[in-house]
């Protein structure tokens, strides 16, 4: 089963797009190689950061349980 490196997961108010102002579940993954200037998760790619390792079922349950 595939494992994913998760930097953080949380529920917050969406600040962008057509769903702005609504609650949203955020999953922040580690390992992005795009290096965008506006990225607010660059710390998740540092070698000193220890991500949580999750499988798809765990992530699905997390999102499902917080989307109600």
SULPENOR-V210790 format. One record per helix or strand. SS is the DSSP state (H for helix, E for strand). FROM is the first residue (numbers start at 1). LEN is the number of residues. If there is no record, write none. Layout:
ss-><SS,SS>
from-><FROM,FROM>
len-><LEN,LEN>
This chain:
ss-><E,E,H,E,H>
from-><3,23,42,52,56>
len-><11,7,4,4,11>
